[in-house]
Amino acid sequence: MLERNEDALRFLLERRSVSHKTLVAPVPSRAELDVILTAGARVPDHKMLEPFRFLVLEDAALDRLAEAAHARALELDLDLNMAEKARFSFANAPLSVAVVASLKPTDAIPDVEQTLAVGACCTSVLNAALASGWGANWITGWAAFDRGFLGEHLGLAEQEYVAGYIHIGTAPTVPSERKRPDLAAITTWVSD
C-alpha cells in the first residue's frame, strides 16, 4: 500500500483557481515553469503518445495575440463584447501556457482517450502552478478552437487545437471560496 500524502490530499481538497482577470506580475521564472510543465506532462497517457505540447506565451506575444484575437473576432462577426473579452484575456495575462491538443494518428488508442490525457495535462499544469504558490486559471473560449486564429497566429497544425490557456501569475488577494458540487447528488454507489 502506498503511503498517504496528507499535504497533497489537503491541497486537492482546498485548491482554488484564481480569476485570470486579477493575475499580475511577477510570473514564474523559466526554471520554475519547467517544474510546472514537467508536473503537467506527468499524466496518464496510454502508449506514451504525448498527445499534448506546450506553447509558453509571454510579453510581446501576448500583446500580439490580444490584437489578433480582437481582429479575428470582428472578422468572424462576433459581437463587440466577445472581441473585447478575447483581447483582454491575452492582454491582461502576465504569462500563459497554451496546452495544445496534438492527437496522434493510431489505431491502438482512440482519440477520446488521447483527449482525456490532454485534459488531465491541463489540470496538472493548473494544479502544479497553484501548488507552486502562483495564481492560475484555465480558460478556453472561441480563440482555443478557431482554425483561422490557431493556424495563423499560433502556428498550429490543422488537427490541433488549444485545450486550455493556463494563465499564470501572482494573485493579488486570496481567492474566495465558491460553491462546490454536492457529492451525494453526483455519486451513485453500485454494489451488485
Secondary structure as GFF3:
##gff-version 3
##sequence-region A 1 192
A	DSSP	alpha_helix	6	14	.	.	.	ID=ss1
A	DSSP	alpha_helix	30	41	.	.	.	ID=ss2
A	DSSP	three_ten_helix	46	48	.	.	.	ID=ss3
A	DSSP	beta_strand	52	57	.	.	.	ID=ss4
A	DSSP	alpha_helix	59	75	.	.	.	ID=ss5
A	DSSP	alpha_helix	80	91	.	.	.	ID=ss6
A	DSSP	beta_strand	96	101	.	.	.	ID=ss7
A	DSSP	alpha_helix	111	131	.	.	.	ID=ss8
A	DSSP	beta_strand	135	139	.	.	.	ID=ss9
A	DSSP	three_ten_helix	142	144	.	.	.	ID=ss10
A	DSSP	alpha_helix	147	154	.	.	.	ID=ss11
A	DSSP	beta_strand	161	169	.	.	.	ID=ss12
A	DSSP	alpha_helix	183	186	.	.	.	ID=ss13
###
